[in-house]
Amino acid sequence: MRKKLIALIMAVVSITTSIPVNIYATDNTEELIRQQVLSEYQNDYMYQLMVNNNPEAADEYIDTIVEQKMINASTPSTYAYNYNHSILYCYVTHVTQSTPTNCSAATVLQTMYGLGLANTIYGSGVDAKQSTLYNMQTDPHPGIRLEESDSEPLVYEIVDYLNDHLSSNKYDYKLGSTYTLAAFSSKVGNSLYYDRPVILHAKTGSFDYYDGENLGHYLSLDYYNAISGTVRIVDCNYMVEFGGEHPNIPIEQAWRSVHDSSNRYFISAIN
């Protein structure tokens, strides 16, 4: 179910109202945007894996970001939005991972439910759909993985899969350690505003409900209350003590799950 609620403060203003200047609007050339995007990603661990494993996918990823930023720059905002006084959500459906190792497929399936696109995945039930997703991207029922050598789908492969199903407000991946809590919170808020549930490529030790168990794991984040500074985590873990819906999680715990360990990412809408 896809929903979004903005509470307390949302002022509608006309396009002619003065809004903050966006660098992409003032220097609105495709080449400049491309250079800025490439500068951000050129030394990124995950992007280097893309370049080495699938150069074509790496080029397409940069093209996708540039195209989305061009769209964002050419579409002036018609609202004034205050993240500090808002509640946003795009609920996903909780799914329990069908094997101990396929949390990536289960979390993507949760996300596809949130996007209203789960019916595009082959299979009559959640386990069958997870099996499809975990497989290689082969017709007639494409899955997530691009590379045969992968024991688990990589972050960029998840983004590639999701973007293949979206015509607007596509996803990118960001290295968590490069984001402050404030910047992470803003990115989460932006993504949920545009009905894009967030995926955390997390280390679980930062979450209190894991009680110190520090696993590498994919998680869904589908609700953000900026007033209380809390989020909802939807965890596909097959272990009942961890899996399920976890409301009222301090957003700092979500941030630390991708910030405090090396090479951990989060997936959210491009902005």
DOVEXDREN-290736 format. One record per residue (C-alpha): residue in three letters; y, x, z. Coordinates in steps of 0.1 Angstrom, whole numbers, plus 5000, padded with zeros to 4 digits. Layout:
// residues N
alaYXZ ...
//
This chain:
// residues 271
met500050005000 arg503350144990 lys506250055012 lys509550195021 leu511950105049 ile515450245055 ala516750135088 leu520050145106 ile522250325081 met522250295043 ala525550255027 val525650144991 val528450304971 ser529450304934 ile528750584911 thr532450664910 thr532450724947 ser532851094955 ile529451254963 pro528551614972 val528551844942 asn525051944931 ile524652284915 tyr522352124888 ala525151884880 thr527952144878 asp525852394858 asn523852144839 thr521952364814 glu518252374811 glu518152754809 leu520052804841 ile517752564859 arg514752734845 gln515953074856 gln516552944891 val513052784893 leu511453104880 ser513353314905 glu511953094933 tyr508353114921 gln508053454906 asn506653614937 asp504953314952 tyr501353364960 met500153024947 tyr502153054915 gln500753404909 leu497253254911 met498352994885 val499553274862 asn496353474866 asn493953184864 asn495652954840 pro498853074823 glu499152754804 ala499052544836 ala501752784851 asp504052724822 glu503552354823 tyr504252354860 ile507652524855 asp508452284826 thr507651994849 ile510052114876 val512852184851 glu512451844834 gln512551664868 lys515551854880 met517351784847 ile516651414852 asn517851434888 ala521051604877 ser521851354850 thr521251054872 pro524051024898 ser523150884931 thr524250534937 tyr523750534974 ala524750725005 tyr521650815025 asn521550955060 tyr518251115069 asn519151125106 his519250745109 ser516350635088 ile512750545088 leu510850605056 tyr507250545046 cys504850525017 tyr501550445034 val498250595023 thr494850455030 his492750655054 val489550795038 thr486850995056 gln485851305037 ser482351265024 thr481251625029 pro482451895054 thr484152085026 asn485951835004 cys489051745025 ser491151824994 ala489451544974 ala489651305003 thr493351375009 val494151334972 leu492351004972 gln494450895002 thr497550994982 met496350804951 tyr495950494972 gly499450544984 leu500650584948 gly498750264938 leu496650474914 ala493250494931 asn491850254905 thr492250524879 ile489650744896 tyr486050684884 gly483650544910 ser482950224928 gly483650344963 val485450614982 asp482550854983 ala482050824945 lys485750864939 gln485751184961 ser482851314941 thr484751254909 leu487851434922 tyr485951734935 asn484451794901 met485851994873 gln488551834851 thr486151714823 asp486251404803 pro485451114806 his486051134843 pro488451414852 gly488551564886 ile490951804903 arg489652154897 leu490752364867 glu488752674874 glu484952704877 ser485252984902 asp486952764928 ser484852674958 glu487752434968 pro490552294947 leu493652504950 val497052364959 tyr498452404924 glu495452214910 ile496151924933 val499751914921 asp498651934885 tyr496251644890 leu498851424907 asn501551494881 asp499151404853 his499151054867 leu502951024873 ser505750954848 ser508551014872 asn509451174905 lys506651434902 tyr505351674928 asp505852044935 tyr504452274961 lys506452474985 leu505552775007 gly505952645042 ser506952975058 thr510152975037 tyr511352645051 thr513352575082 leu512452265102 ala515652095089 ala514852185053 phe511252065057 ser512351745073 ser514851675044 lys512151745018 val509751505036 gly512451235038 asn513351275001 ser509651254991 leu508950935011 tyr512150774999 tyr510850804963 asp507450674973 arg505651004972 pro503351065002 val503451425014 ile500351655015 leu500051935040 his497952235032 ala497752285070 lys496452495098 thr495652235124 gly496252445155 ser499852325157 phe498851965162 asp498251855198 tyr495451625189 tyr493451925176 asp493552075211 gly493852435198 glu491252395170 asn492852585141 leu491252485109 gly492352515073 his492752155063 tyr494551905040 leu496351625056 ser498551325045 leu501951265059 asp503150915050 tyr505750805075 tyr508850975089 asn511150835117 ala514151065116 ile515550895147 ser512750995169 gly511751295149 thr508151175144 val505751135115 arg502450975109 ile499551205099 val496451055082 asp493551285087 cys490451265065 asn488351485089 tyr484751375092 met484751465129 val485751145147 glu487751325174 phe490151445147 gly490051195118 gly492050885114 glu495650775116 his497850965141 pro501350805146 asn504150945166 ile503451315158 pro506551535164 ile507651645129 glu507852005143 gln504052005146 ala503751915109 trp506252175100 arg504452445121 ser501152355104 val502552495071 his505152735085 asp503452955111 ser500553085091 ser500653275058 asn500253115024 arg500252755037 tyr501952495015 phe503252145014 ile503251914984 ser506151664980 ala508451514954 ile510651754933 asn514251744943 
//
